Amino acid sequence: MIRYLRDGGRAAIVLPDGSLTGDGVKARIREEWLTKCNLHTVVRLPNSVFQPYASVATNLLFFTKGEPTGEIWYWEHRLPEGVKAYSKTKPIQKSEFEDVKKWWKKRKEHEQAWKVPIKTLRESGYNLDTKNPHTLEAEQAYTSAELIAMLHESFRKSDGLVTKLKKELKL
């Protein structure tokens, strides 16, 4: 797509989360893209936007060709109040994009918007799957019995790896 744009040409694409991460060829493609284009905005969409066809989280990426990326703004699109997921009968509505449209011209960081400098992205292998720093991950509460079971399973796996290693080393 980049090859077909002239310098100054603008485009937007929809990509699944899996395209935003990964090593090797994926990382080199993202590096070239961020070097040749200004990827200025990523709109993170909920998992259910393309239900029932796909359940993966997707992103809208907006960029301009001809100048390198300096920083990327992220916007987290949230499900409307009372909606657990989008579906074929309850799809995303155009009106739900009003907040991002208002924010677009006067960008400020807040609970749905944040920016990441290119230096941070470069250090992470051009990983564009940046989570919202304003959202705390929910704490997981476990019972004592669950913790002991998890610990036991971890020890069992470790013992298996040690046994395999000893076998390969003929110890």
Phi and psi in radians as a Rosetta constraint file:
Dihedral C 1 N 2 CA 2 C 2 CIRCULARHARMONIC -1.077 0.35
Dihedral N 2 CA 2 C 2 N 3 CIRCULARHARMONIC -0.681 0.35
Dihedral C 2 N 3 CA 3 C 3 CIRCULARHARMONIC -1.050 0.35
Dihedral N 3 CA 3 C 3 N 4 CIRCULARHARMONIC -0.547 0.35
Dihedral C 3 N 4 CA 4 C 4 CIRCULARHARMONIC -1.487 0.35
Dihedral N 4 CA 4 C 4 N 5 CIRCULARHARMONIC -0.154 0.35
Dihedral C 4 N 5 CA 5 C 5 CIRCULARHARMONIC -1.542 0.35
Dihedral N 5 CA 5 C 5 N 6 CIRCULARHARMONIC 2.483 0.35
Dihedral C 5 N 6 CA 6 C 6 CIRCULARHARMONIC -1.436 0.35
Dihedral N 6 CA 6 C 6 N 7 CIRCULARHARMONIC 2.830 0.35
Dihedral C 6 N 7 CA 7 C 7 CIRCULARHARMONIC -0.998 0.35
Dihedral N 7 CA 7 C 7 N 8 CIRCULARHARMONIC 2.318 0.35
Dihedral C 7 N 8 CA 8 C 8 CIRCULARHARMONIC 1.575 0.35
Dihedral N 8 CA 8 C 8 N 9 CIRCULARHARMONIC -0.165 0.35
Dihedral C 8 N 9 CA 9 C 9 CIRCULARHARMONIC -1.233 0.35
Dihedral N 9 CA 9 C 9 N 10 CIRCULARHARMONIC 2.488 0.35
Dihedral C 9 N 10 CA 10 C 10 CIRCULARHARMONIC -1.985 0.35
Dihedral N 10 CA 10 C 10 N 11 CIRCULARHARMONIC 2.614 0.35
Dihedral C 10 N 11 CA 11 C 11 CIRCULARHARMONIC -2.669 0.35
Dihedral N 11 CA 11 C 11 N 12 CIRCULARHARMONIC 2.842 0.35
Dihedral C 11 N 12 CA 12 C 12 CIRCULARHARMONIC -2.415 0.35
Dihedral N 12 CA 12 C 12 N 13 CIRCULARHARMONIC 2.470 0.35
Dihedral C 12 N 13 CA 13 C 13 CIRCULARHARMONIC -2.354 0.35
Dihedral N 13 CA 13 C 13 N 14 CIRCULARHARMONIC 2.775 0.35
Dihedral C 13 N 14 CA 14 C 14 CIRCULARHARMONIC -1.861 0.35
Dihedral N 14 CA 14 C 14 N 15 CIRCULARHARMONIC 2.187 0.35
Dihedral C 14 N 15 CA 15 C 15 CIRCULARHARMONIC -2.318 0.35
Dihedral N 15 CA 15 C 15 N 16 CIRCULARHARMONIC 2.491 0.35
Dihedral C 15 N 16 CA 16 C 16 CIRCULARHARMONIC -1.287 0.35
Dihedral N 16 CA 16 C 16 N 17 CIRCULARHARMONIC 2.792 0.35
Dihedral C 16 N 17 CA 17 C 17 CIRCULARHARMONIC -0.920 0.35
Dihedral N 17 CA 17 C 17 N 18 CIRCULARHARMONIC -0.650 0.35
Dihedral C 17 N 18 CA 18 C 18 CIRCULARHARMONIC -1.031 0.35
Dihedral N 18 CA 18 C 18 N 19 CIRCULARHARMONIC -0.429 0.35
Dihedral C 18 N 19 CA 19 C 19 CIRCULARHARMONIC -1.374 0.35
Dihedral N 19 CA 19 C 19 N 20 CIRCULARHARMONIC -0.278 0.35
Dihedral C 19 N 20 CA 20 C 20 CIRCULARHARMONIC -1.494 0.35
Dihedral N 20 CA 20 C 20 N 21 CIRCULARHARMONIC -0.197 0.35
Dihedral C 20 N 21 CA 21 C 21 CIRCULARHARMONIC -2.237 0.35
Dihedral N 21 CA 21 C 21 N 22 CIRCULARHARMONIC 3.118 0.35
Dihedral C 21 N 22 CA 22 C 22 CIRCULARHARMONIC 1.963 0.35
Dihedral N 22 CA 22 C 22 N 23 CIRCULARHARMONIC 2.673 0.35
Dihedral C 22 N 23 CA 23 C 23 CIRCULARHARMONIC -1.710 0.35
Dihedral N 23 CA 23 C 23 N 24 CIRCULARHARMONIC -3.055 0.35
Dihedral C 23 N 24 CA 24 C 24 CIRCULARHARMONIC 1.153 0.35
Dihedral N 24 CA 24 C 24 N 25 CIRCULARHARMONIC -2.239 0.35
Dihedral C 24 N 25 CA 25 C 25 CIRCULARHARMONIC -1.066 0.35
Dihedral N 25 CA 25 C 25 N 26 CIRCULARHARMONIC -0.729 0.35
Dihedral C 25 N 26 CA 26 C 26 CIRCULARHARMONIC -1.007 0.35
Dihedral N 26 CA 26 C 26 N 27 CIRCULARHARMONIC -0.785 0.35
Dihedral C 26 N 27 CA 27 C 27 CIRCULARHARMONIC -1.141 0.35
Dihedral N 27 CA 27 C 27 N 28 CIRCULARHARMONIC -0.707 0.35
Dihedral C 27 N 28 CA 28 C 28 CIRCULARHARMONIC -1.158 0.35
Dihedral N 28 CA 28 C 28 N 29 CIRCULARHARMONIC -0.645 0.35
Dihedral C 28 N 29 CA 29 C 29 CIRCULARHARMONIC -1.132 0.35
Dihedral N 29 CA 29 C 29 N 30 CIRCULARHARMONIC -0.786 0.35
Dihedral C 29 N 30 CA 30 C 30 CIRCULARHARMONIC -1.113 0.35
Dihedral N 30 CA 30 C 30 N 31 CIRCULARHARMONIC -0.689 0.35
Dihedral C 30 N 31 CA 31 C 31 CIRCULARHARMONIC -1.073 0.35
Dihedral N 31 CA 31 C 31 N 32 CIRCULARHARMONIC -0.825 0.35
Dihedral C 31 N 32 CA 32 C 32 CIRCULARHARMONIC -1.092 0.35
Dihedral N 32 CA 32 C 32 N 33 CIRCULARHARMONIC -0.721 0.35
Dihedral C 32 N 33 CA 33 C 33 CIRCULARHARMONIC -1.070 0.35
Dihedral N 33 CA 33 C 33 N 34 CIRCULARHARMONIC -0.811 0.35
Dihedral C 33 N 34 CA 34 C 34 CIRCULARHARMONIC -1.255 0.35
Dihedral N 34 CA 34 C 34 N 35 CIRCULARHARMONIC -0.351 0.35
Dihedral C 34 N 35 CA 35 C 35 CIRCULARHARMONIC -1.446 0.35
Dihedral N 35 CA 35 C 35 N 36 CIRCULARHARMONIC -0.660 0.35
Dihedral C 35 N 36 CA 36 C 36 CIRCULARHARMONIC -1.625 0.35
Dihedral N 36 CA 36 C 36 N 37 CIRCULARHARMONIC -0.258 0.35
Dihedral C 36 N 37 CA 37 C 37 CIRCULARHARMONIC -2.358 0.35
Dihedral N 37 CA 37 C 37 N 38 CIRCULARHARMONIC 2.723 0.35
Dihedral C 37 N 38 CA 38 C 38 CIRCULARHARMONIC -1.695 0.35
Dihedral N 38 CA 38 C 38 N 39 CIRCULARHARMONIC 1.676 0.35
Dihedral C 38 N 39 CA 39 C 39 CIRCULARHARMONIC -1.389 0.35
Dihedral N 39 CA 39 C 39 N 40 CIRCULARHARMONIC 1.663 0.35
Dihedral C 39 N 40 CA 40 C 40 CIRCULARHARMONIC -1.602 0.35
Dihedral N 40 CA 40 C 40 N 41 CIRCULARHARMONIC -0.406 0.35
Dihedral C 40 N 41 CA 41 C 41 CIRCULARHARMONIC -2.557 0.35
Dihedral N 41 CA 41 C 41 N 42 CIRCULARHARMONIC 2.387 0.35
Dihedral C 41 N 42 CA 42 C 42 CIRCULARHARMONIC -2.194 0.35
Dihedral N 42 CA 42 C 42 N 43 CIRCULARHARMONIC 2.120 0.35
Dihedral C 42 N 43 CA 43 C 43 CIRCULARHARMONIC -1.759 0.35
Dihedral N 43 CA 43 C 43 N 44 CIRCULARHARMONIC 1.982 0.35
Dihedral C 43 N 44 CA 44 C 44 CIRCULARHARMONIC -1.451 0.35
Dihedral N 44 CA 44 C 44 N 45 CIRCULARHARMONIC 2.076 0.35
Dihedral C 44 N 45 CA 45 C 45 CIRCULARHARMONIC -1.752 0.35
Dihedral N 45 CA 45 C 45 N 46 CIRCULARHARMONIC 2.694 0.35
Dihedral C 45 N 46 CA 46 C 46 CIRCULARHARMONIC -1.175 0.35
Dihedral N 46 CA 46 C 46 N 47 CIRCULARHARMONIC 2.796 0.35
Dihedral C 46 N 47 CA 47 C 47 CIRCULARHARMONIC -0.973 0.35
Dihedral N 47 CA 47 C 47 N 48 CIRCULARHARMONIC -0.577 0.35
Dihedral C 47 N 48 CA 48 C 48 CIRCULARHARMONIC -1.576 0.35
Dihedral N 48 CA 48 C 48 N 49 CIRCULARHARMONIC 0.091 0.35
Dihedral C 48 N 49 CA 49 C 49 CIRCULARHARMONIC -1.008 0.35
Dihedral N 49 CA 49 C 49 N 50 CIRCULARHARMONIC -0.670 0.35
Dihedral C 49 N 50 CA 50 C 50 CIRCULARHARMONIC -1.817 0.35
Dihedral N 50 CA 50 C 50 N 51 CIRCULARHARMONIC 0.406 0.35
Dihedral C 50 N 51 CA 51 C 51 CIRCULARHARMONIC -1.149 0.35
Dihedral N 51 CA 51 C 51 N 52 CIRCULARHARMONIC 2.525 0.35
Dihedral C 51 N 52 CA 52 C 52 CIRCULARHARMONIC -1.589 0.35
Dihedral N 52 CA 52 C 52 N 53 CIRCULARHARMONIC 0.167 0.35
Dihedral C 52 N 53 CA 53 C 53 CIRCULARHARMONIC -1.397 0.35
Dihedral N 53 CA 53 C 53 N 54 CIRCULARHARMONIC -0.611 0.35
Dihedral C 53 N 54 CA 54 C 54 CIRCULARHARMONIC -2.639 0.35
Dihedral N 54 CA 54 C 54 N 55 CIRCULARHARMONIC 2.476 0.35
Dihedral C 54 N 55 CA 55 C 55 CIRCULARHARMONIC -1.919 0.35
Dihedral N 55 CA 55 C 55 N 56 CIRCULARHARMONIC 0.109 0.35
Dihedral C 55 N 56 CA 56 C 56 CIRCULARHARMONIC -1.401 0.35
Dihedral N 56 CA 56 C 56 N 57 CIRCULARHARMONIC 2.657 0.35
Dihedral C 56 N 57 CA 57 C 57 CIRCULARHARMONIC -1.186 0.35
Dihedral N 57 CA 57 C 57 N 58 CIRCULARHARMONIC 2.452 0.35
Dihedral C 57 N 58 CA 58 C 58 CIRCULARHARMONIC -2.228 0.35
Dihedral N 58 CA 58 C 58 N 59 CIRCULARHARMONIC 2.899 0.35
Dihedral C 58 N 59 CA 59 C 59 CIRCULARHARMONIC -2.422 0.35
Dihedral N 59 CA 59 C 59 N 60 CIRCULARHARMONIC 2.551 0.35
Dihedral C 59 N 60 CA 60 C 60 CIRCULARHARMONIC -1.787 0.35
Dihedral N 60 CA 60 C 60 N 61 CIRCULARHARMONIC 2.128 0.35
Dihedral C 60 N 61 CA 61 C 61 CIRCULARHARMONIC -1.992 0.35
Dihedral N 61 CA 61 C 61 N 62 CIRCULARHARMONIC 2.238 0.35
Dihedral C 61 N 62 CA 62 C 62 CIRCULARHARMONIC -2.008 0.35
Dihedral N 62 CA 62 C 62 N 63 CIRCULARHARMONIC 2.265 0.35
Dihedral C 62 N 63 CA 63 C 63 CIRCULARHARMONIC -2.598 0.35
Dihedral N 63 CA 63 C 63 N 64 CIRCULARHARMONIC 2.841 0.35
Dihedral C 63 N 64 CA 64 C 64 CIRCULARHARMONIC -2.207 0.35
Dihedral N 64 CA 64 C 64 N 65 CIRCULARHARMONIC 2.326 0.35
Dihedral C 64 N 65 CA 65 C 65 CIRCULARHARMONIC -1.462 0.35
Dihedral N 65 CA 65 C 65 N 66 CIRCULARHARMONIC 2.536 0.35
Dihedral C 65 N 66 CA 66 C 66 CIRCULARHARMONIC 1.986 0.35
Dihedral N 66 CA 66 C 66 N 67 CIRCULARHARMONIC -0.149 0.35
Dihedral C 66 N 67 CA 67 C 67 CIRCULARHARMONIC -2.507 0.35
Dihedral N 67 CA 67 C 67 N 68 CIRCULARHARMONIC 2.531 0.35
Dihedral C 67 N 68 CA 68 C 68 CIRCULARHARMONIC -1.273 0.35
Dihedral N 68 CA 68 C 68 N 69 CIRCULARHARMONIC 2.754 0.35
Dihedral C 68 N 69 CA 69 C 69 CIRCULARHARMONIC -1.302 0.35
Dihedral N 69 CA 69 C 69 N 70 CIRCULARHARMONIC 2.322 0.35
Dihedral C 69 N 70 CA 70 C 70 CIRCULARHARMONIC -1.800 0.35
Dihedral N 70 CA 70 C 70 N 71 CIRCULARHARMONIC -0.663 0.35
Dihedral C 70 N 71 CA 71 C 71 CIRCULARHARMONIC -2.764 0.35
Dihedral N 71 CA 71 C 71 N 72 CIRCULARHARMONIC 2.733 0.35
Dihedral C 71 N 72 CA 72 C 72 CIRCULARHARMONIC -2.098 0.35
Dihedral N 72 CA 72 C 72 N 73 CIRCULARHARMONIC 2.286 0.35
Dihedral C 72 N 73 CA 73 C 73 CIRCULARHARMONIC -1.583 0.35
Dihedral N 73 CA 73 C 73 N 74 CIRCULARHARMONIC 2.406 0.35
Dihedral C 73 N 74 CA 74 C 74 CIRCULARHARMONIC -2.028 0.35
Dihedral N 74 CA 74 C 74 N 75 CIRCULARHARMONIC 2.472 0.35
Dihedral C 74 N 75 CA 75 C 75 CIRCULARHARMONIC -2.250 0.35
Dihedral N 75 CA 75 C 75 N 76 CIRCULARHARMONIC 2.221 0.35
Dihedral C 75 N 76 CA 76 C 76 CIRCULARHARMONIC -1.683 0.35
Dihedral N 76 CA 76 C 76 N 77 CIRCULARHARMONIC 1.934 0.35
Dihedral C 76 N 77 CA 77 C 77 CIRCULARHARMONIC -1.402 0.35
Dihedral N 77 CA 77 C 77 N 78 CIRCULARHARMONIC 2.109 0.35
Dihedral C 77 N 78 CA 78 C 78 CIRCULARHARMONIC -1.795 0.35
Dihedral N 78 CA 78 C 78 N 79 CIRCULARHARMONIC 2.670 0.35
Dihedral C 78 N 79 CA 79 C 79 CIRCULARHARMONIC -1.142 0.35
Dihedral N 79 CA 79 C 79 N 80 CIRCULARHARMONIC 2.510 0.35
Dihedral C 79 N 80 CA 80 C 80 CIRCULARHARMONIC -1.110 0.35
Dihedral N 80 CA 80 C 80 N 81 CIRCULARHARMONIC 2.728 0.35
Dihedral C 80 N 81 CA 81 C 81 CIRCULARHARMONIC -0.949 0.35
Dihedral N 81 CA 81 C 81 N 82 CIRCULARHARMONIC 2.301 0.35
Dihedral C 81 N 82 CA 82 C 82 CIRCULARHARMONIC 1.489 0.35
Dihedral N 82 CA 82 C 82 N 83 CIRCULARHARMONIC -0.088 0.35
Dihedral C 82 N 83 CA 83 C 83 CIRCULARHARMONIC -1.812 0.35
Dihedral N 83 CA 83 C 83 N 84 CIRCULARHARMONIC 2.178 0.35
Dihedral C 83 N 84 CA 84 C 84 CIRCULARHARMONIC -1.542 0.35
Dihedral N 84 CA 84 C 84 N 85 CIRCULARHARMONIC -0.521 0.35
Dihedral C 84 N 85 CA 85 C 85 CIRCULARHARMONIC -2.899 0.35
Dihedral N 85 CA 85 C 85 N 86 CIRCULARHARMONIC 2.714 0.35
Dihedral C 85 N 86 CA 86 C 86 CIRCULARHARMONIC -1.415 0.35
Dihedral N 86 CA 86 C 86 N 87 CIRCULARHARMONIC 2.779 0.35
Dihedral C 86 N 87 CA 87 C 87 CIRCULARHARMONIC -2.650 0.35
Dihedral N 87 CA 87 C 87 N 88 CIRCULARHARMONIC 3.131 0.35
Dihedral C 87 N 88 CA 88 C 88 CIRCULARHARMONIC -1.091 0.35
Dihedral N 88 CA 88 C 88 N 89 CIRCULARHARMONIC -0.625 0.35
Dihedral C 88 N 89 CA 89 C 89 CIRCULARHARMONIC -1.557 0.35
Dihedral N 89 CA 89 C 89 N 90 CIRCULARHARMONIC -0.300 0.35
Dihedral C 89 N 90 CA 90 C 90 CIRCULARHARMONIC -2.255 0.35
Dihedral N 90 CA 90 C 90 N 91 CIRCULARHARMONIC 1.238 0.35
Dihedral C 90 N 91 CA 91 C 91 CIRCULARHARMONIC -1.352 0.35
Dihedral N 91 CA 91 C 91 N 92 CIRCULARHARMONIC 2.941 0.35
Dihedral C 91 N 92 CA 92 C 92 CIRCULARHARMONIC -1.083 0.35
Dihedral N 92 CA 92 C 92 N 93 CIRCULARHARMONIC 2.493 0.35
Dihedral C 92 N 93 CA 93 C 93 CIRCULARHARMONIC -1.876 0.35
Dihedral N 93 CA 93 C 93 N 94 CIRCULARHARMONIC 2.534 0.35
Dihedral C 93 N 94 CA 94 C 94 CIRCULARHARMONIC -0.966 0.35
Dihedral N 94 CA 94 C 94 N 95 CIRCULARHARMONIC -0.667 0.35
Dihedral C 94 N 95 CA 95 C 95 CIRCULARHARMONIC -1.086 0.35
Dihedral N 95 CA 95 C 95 N 96 CIRCULARHARMONIC -0.383 0.35
Dihedral C 95 N 96 CA 96 C 96 CIRCULARHARMONIC -1.212 0.35
Dihedral N 96 CA 96 C 96 N 97 CIRCULARHARMONIC -0.197 0.35
Dihedral C 96 N 97 CA 97 C 97 CIRCULARHARMONIC -1.645 0.35
Dihedral N 97 CA 97 C 97 N 98 CIRCULARHARMONIC 0.091 0.35
Dihedral C 97 N 98 CA 98 C 98 CIRCULARHARMONIC -1.063 0.35
Dihedral N 98 CA 98 C 98 N 99 CIRCULARHARMONIC -0.738 0.35
Dihedral C 98 N 99 CA 99 C 99 CIRCULARHARMONIC -1.089 0.35
Dihedral N 99 CA 99 C 99 N 100 CIRCULARHARMONIC -0.764 0.35
Dihedral C 99 N 100 CA 100 C 100 CIRCULARHARMONIC -1.199 0.35
Dihedral N 100 CA 100 C 100 N 101 CIRCULARHARMONIC -0.582 0.35
Dihedral C 100 N 101 CA 101 C 101 CIRCULARHARMONIC -1.142 0.35
Dihedral N 101 CA 101 C 101 N 102 CIRCULARHARMONIC -0.696 0.35
Dihedral C 101 N 102 CA 102 C 102 CIRCULARHARMONIC -1.159 0.35
Dihedral N 102 CA 102 C 102 N 103 CIRCULARHARMONIC -0.746 0.35
Dihedral C 102 N 103 CA 103 C 103 CIRCULARHARMONIC -1.164 0.35
Dihedral N 103 CA 103 C 103 N 104 CIRCULARHARMONIC -0.575 0.35
Dihedral C 103 N 104 CA 104 C 104 CIRCULARHARMONIC -0.916 0.35
Dihedral N 104 CA 104 C 104 N 105 CIRCULARHARMONIC -0.760 0.35
Dihedral C 104 N 105 CA 105 C 105 CIRCULARHARMONIC -1.434 0.35
Dihedral N 105 CA 105 C 105 N 106 CIRCULARHARMONIC -0.479 0.35
Dihedral C 105 N 106 CA 106 C 106 CIRCULARHARMONIC -2.232 0.35
Dihedral N 106 CA 106 C 106 N 107 CIRCULARHARMONIC 1.369 0.35
Dihedral C 106 N 107 CA 107 C 107 CIRCULARHARMONIC -1.329 0.35
Dihedral N 107 CA 107 C 107 N 108 CIRCULARHARMONIC 2.235 0.35
Dihedral C 107 N 108 CA 108 C 108 CIRCULARHARMONIC -2.453 0.35
Dihedral N 108 CA 108 C 108 N 109 CIRCULARHARMONIC 2.555 0.35
Dihedral C 108 N 109 CA 109 C 109 CIRCULARHARMONIC -1.263 0.35
Dihedral N 109 CA 109 C 109 N 110 CIRCULARHARMONIC 2.432 0.35
Dihedral C 109 N 110 CA 110 C 110 CIRCULARHARMONIC -2.803 0.35
Dihedral N 110 CA 110 C 110 N 111 CIRCULARHARMONIC -2.918 0.35
Dihedral C 110 N 111 CA 111 C 111 CIRCULARHARMONIC -1.091 0.35
Dihedral N 111 CA 111 C 111 N 112 CIRCULARHARMONIC -0.313 0.35
Dihedral C 111 N 112 CA 112 C 112 CIRCULARHARMONIC -1.942 0.35
Dihedral N 112 CA 112 C 112 N 113 CIRCULARHARMONIC -0.116 0.35
Dihedral C 112 N 113 CA 113 C 113 CIRCULARHARMONIC -2.331 0.35
Dihedral N 113 CA 113 C 113 N 114 CIRCULARHARMONIC 2.414 0.35
Dihedral C 113 N 114 CA 114 C 114 CIRCULARHARMONIC -2.700 0.35
Dihedral N 114 CA 114 C 114 N 115 CIRCULARHARMONIC 2.823 0.35
Dihedral C 114 N 115 CA 115 C 115 CIRCULARHARMONIC -2.190 0.35
Dihedral N 115 CA 115 C 115 N 116 CIRCULARHARMONIC 2.668 0.35
Dihedral C 115 N 116 CA 116 C 116 CIRCULARHARMONIC -2.268 0.35
Dihedral N 116 CA 116 C 116 N 117 CIRCULARHARMONIC 2.174 0.35
Dihedral C 116 N 117 CA 117 C 117 CIRCULARHARMONIC -1.264 0.35
Dihedral N 117 CA 117 C 117 N 118 CIRCULARHARMONIC 2.681 0.35
Dihedral C 117 N 118 CA 118 C 118 CIRCULARHARMONIC -1.037 0.35
Dihedral N 118 CA 118 C 118 N 119 CIRCULARHARMONIC -0.562 0.35
Dihedral C 118 N 119 CA 119 C 119 CIRCULARHARMONIC -1.017 0.35
Dihedral N 119 CA 119 C 119 N 120 CIRCULARHARMONIC -0.764 0.35
Dihedral C 119 N 120 CA 120 C 120 CIRCULARHARMONIC -1.112 0.35
Dihedral N 120 CA 120 C 120 N 121 CIRCULARHARMONIC -0.738 0.35
Dihedral C 120 N 121 CA 121 C 121 CIRCULARHARMONIC -1.155 0.35
Dihedral N 121 CA 121 C 121 N 122 CIRCULARHARMONIC -0.704 0.35
Dihedral C 121 N 122 CA 122 C 122 CIRCULARHARMONIC -1.061 0.35
Dihedral N 122 CA 122 C 122 N 123 CIRCULARHARMONIC -0.778 0.35
Dihedral C 122 N 123 CA 123 C 123 CIRCULARHARMONIC -1.141 0.35
Dihedral N 123 CA 123 C 123 N 124 CIRCULARHARMONIC -0.424 0.35
Dihedral C 123 N 124 CA 124 C 124 CIRCULARHARMONIC -1.670 0.35
Dihedral N 124 CA 124 C 124 N 125 CIRCULARHARMONIC 0.265 0.35
Dihedral C 124 N 125 CA 125 C 125 CIRCULARHARMONIC 1.268 0.35
Dihedral N 125 CA 125 C 125 N 126 CIRCULARHARMONIC 0.548 0.35
Dihedral C 125 N 126 CA 126 C 126 CIRCULARHARMONIC 1.060 0.35
Dihedral N 126 CA 126 C 126 N 127 CIRCULARHARMONIC 0.597 0.35
Dihedral C 126 N 127 CA 127 C 127 CIRCULARHARMONIC -1.284 0.35
Dihedral N 127 CA 127 C 127 N 128 CIRCULARHARMONIC 2.024 0.35
Dihedral C 127 N 128 CA 128 C 128 CIRCULARHARMONIC -1.662 0.35
Dihedral N 128 CA 128 C 128 N 129 CIRCULARHARMONIC -0.020 0.35
Dihedral C 128 N 129 CA 129 C 129 CIRCULARHARMONIC -1.437 0.35
Dihedral N 129 CA 129 C 129 N 130 CIRCULARHARMONIC 1.232 0.35
Dihedral C 129 N 130 CA 130 C 130 CIRCULARHARMONIC -1.632 0.35
Dihedral N 130 CA 130 C 130 N 131 CIRCULARHARMONIC 2.127 0.35
Dihedral C 130 N 131 CA 131 C 131 CIRCULARHARMONIC -1.403 0.35
Dihedral N 131 CA 131 C 131 N 132 CIRCULARHARMONIC 2.713 0.35
Dihedral C 131 N 132 CA 132 C 132 CIRCULARHARMONIC -1.141 0.35
Dihedral N 132 CA 132 C 132 N 133 CIRCULARHARMONIC 2.031 0.35
Dihedral C 132 N 133 CA 133 C 133 CIRCULARHARMONIC -1.251 0.35
Dihedral N 133 CA 133 C 133 N 134 CIRCULARHARMONIC -0.217 0.35
Dihedral C 133 N 134 CA 134 C 134 CIRCULARHARMONIC -1.548 0.35
Dihedral N 134 CA 134 C 134 N 135 CIRCULARHARMONIC -0.147 0.35
Dihedral C 134 N 135 CA 135 C 135 CIRCULARHARMONIC -1.817 0.35
Dihedral N 135 CA 135 C 135 N 136 CIRCULARHARMONIC 2.066 0.35
Dihedral C 135 N 136 CA 136 C 136 CIRCULARHARMONIC -1.394 0.35
Dihedral N 136 CA 136 C 136 N 137 CIRCULARHARMONIC 2.428 0.35
Dihedral C 136 N 137 CA 137 C 137 CIRCULARHARMONIC -1.242 0.35
Dihedral N 137 CA 137 C 137 N 138 CIRCULARHARMONIC 2.433 0.35
Dihedral C 137 N 138 CA 138 C 138 CIRCULARHARMONIC -1.126 0.35
Dihedral N 138 CA 138 C 138 N 139 CIRCULARHARMONIC 2.337 0.35
Dihedral C 138 N 139 CA 139 C 139 CIRCULARHARMONIC -1.251 0.35
Dihedral N 139 CA 139 C 139 N 140 CIRCULARHARMONIC 2.403 0.35
Dihedral C 139 N 140 CA 140 C 140 CIRCULARHARMONIC -1.694 0.35
Dihedral N 140 CA 140 C 140 N 141 CIRCULARHARMONIC 2.173 0.35
Dihedral C 140 N 141 CA 141 C 141 CIRCULARHARMONIC -1.768 0.35
Dihedral N 141 CA 141 C 141 N 142 CIRCULARHARMONIC 2.276 0.35
Dihedral C 141 N 142 CA 142 C 142 CIRCULARHARMONIC -2.140 0.35
Dihedral N 142 CA 142 C 142 N 143 CIRCULARHARMONIC 2.603 0.35
Dihedral C 142 N 143 CA 143 C 143 CIRCULARHARMONIC -1.387 0.35
Dihedral N 143 CA 143 C 143 N 144 CIRCULARHARMONIC 2.881 0.35
Dihedral C 143 N 144 CA 144 C 144 CIRCULARHARMONIC -1.035 0.35
Dihedral N 144 CA 144 C 144 N 145 CIRCULARHARMONIC -0.718 0.35
Dihedral C 144 N 145 CA 145 C 145 CIRCULARHARMONIC -1.096 0.35
Dihedral N 145 CA 145 C 145 N 146 CIRCULARHARMONIC -0.707 0.35
Dihedral C 145 N 146 CA 146 C 146 CIRCULARHARMONIC -1.148 0.35
Dihedral N 146 CA 146 C 146 N 147 CIRCULARHARMONIC -0.725 0.35
Dihedral C 146 N 147 CA 147 C 147 CIRCULARHARMONIC -1.107 0.35
Dihedral N 147 CA 147 C 147 N 148 CIRCULARHARMONIC -0.745 0.35
Dihedral C 147 N 148 CA 148 C 148 CIRCULARHARMONIC -1.120 0.35
Dihedral N 148 CA 148 C 148 N 149 CIRCULARHARMONIC -0.721 0.35
Dihedral C 148 N 149 CA 149 C 149 CIRCULARHARMONIC -1.103 0.35
Dihedral N 149 CA 149 C 149 N 150 CIRCULARHARMONIC -0.727 0.35
Dihedral C 149 N 150 CA 150 C 150 CIRCULARHARMONIC -1.139 0.35
Dihedral N 150 CA 150 C 150 N 151 CIRCULARHARMONIC -0.728 0.35
Dihedral C 150 N 151 CA 151 C 151 CIRCULARHARMONIC -1.125 0.35
Dihedral N 151 CA 151 C 151 N 152 CIRCULARHARMONIC -0.754 0.35
Dihedral C 151 N 152 CA 152 C 152 CIRCULARHARMONIC -1.045 0.35
Dihedral N 152 CA 152 C 152 N 153 CIRCULARHARMONIC -0.776 0.35
Dihedral C 152 N 153 CA 153 C 153 CIRCULARHARMONIC -1.107 0.35
Dihedral N 153 CA 153 C 153 N 154 CIRCULARHARMONIC -0.694 0.35
Dihedral C 153 N 154 CA 154 C 154 CIRCULARHARMONIC -1.100 0.35
Dihedral N 154 CA 154 C 154 N 155 CIRCULARHARMONIC -0.781 0.35
Dihedral C 154 N 155 CA 155 C 155 CIRCULARHARMONIC -1.096 0.35
Dihedral N 155 CA 155 C 155 N 156 CIRCULARHARMONIC -0.693 0.35
Dihedral C 155 N 156 CA 156 C 156 CIRCULARHARMONIC -1.071 0.35
Dihedral N 156 CA 156 C 156 N 157 CIRCULARHARMONIC -0.773 0.35
Dihedral C 156 N 157 CA 157 C 157 CIRCULARHARMONIC -1.124 0.35
Dihedral N 157 CA 157 C 157 N 158 CIRCULARHARMONIC -0.740 0.35
Dihedral C 157 N 158 CA 158 C 158 CIRCULARHARMONIC -1.081 0.35
Dihedral N 158 CA 158 C 158 N 159 CIRCULARHARMONIC -0.783 0.35
Dihedral C 158 N 159 CA 159 C 159 CIRCULARHARMONIC -1.035 0.35
Dihedral N 159 CA 159 C 159 N 160 CIRCULARHARMONIC -0.707 0.35
Dihedral C 159 N 160 CA 160 C 160 CIRCULARHARMONIC -1.100 0.35
Dihedral N 160 CA 160 C 160 N 161 CIRCULARHARMONIC -0.715 0.35
Dihedral C 160 N 161 CA 161 C 161 CIRCULARHARMONIC -1.173 0.35
Dihedral N 161 CA 161 C 161 N 162 CIRCULARHARMONIC -0.717 0.35
Dihedral C 161 N 162 CA 162 C 162 CIRCULARHARMONIC -1.111 0.35
Dihedral N 162 CA 162 C 162 N 163 CIRCULARHARMONIC -0.758 0.35
Dihedral C 162 N 163 CA 163 C 163 CIRCULARHARMONIC -1.059 0.35
Dihedral N 163 CA 163 C 163 N 164 CIRCULARHARMONIC -0.781 0.35
Dihedral C 163 N 164 CA 164 C 164 CIRCULARHARMONIC -1.098 0.35
Dihedral N 164 CA 164 C 164 N 165 CIRCULARHARMONIC -0.748 0.35
Dihedral C 164 N 165 CA 165 C 165 CIRCULARHARMONIC -1.102 0.35
Dihedral N 165 CA 165 C 165 N 166 CIRCULARHARMONIC -0.771 0.35
Dihedral C 165 N 166 CA 166 C 166 CIRCULARHARMONIC -1.069 0.35
Dihedral N 166 CA 166 C 166 N 167 CIRCULARHARMONIC -0.705 0.35
Dihedral C 166 N 167 CA 167 C 167 CIRCULARHARMONIC -1.112 0.35
Dihedral N 167 CA 167 C 167 N 168 CIRCULARHARMONIC -0.775 0.35
Dihedral C 167 N 168 CA 168 C 168 CIRCULARHARMONIC -1.205 0.35
Dihedral N 168 CA 168 C 168 N 169 CIRCULARHARMONIC -0.552 0.35
Dihedral C 168 N 169 CA 169 C 169 CIRCULARHARMONIC -1.532 0.35
Dihedral N 169 CA 169 C 169 N 170 CIRCULARHARMONIC -0.070 0.35
Dihedral C 169 N 170 CA 170 C 170 CIRCULARHARMONIC 1.000 0.35
Dihedral N 170 CA 170 C 170 N 171 CIRCULARHARMONIC 0.850 0.35
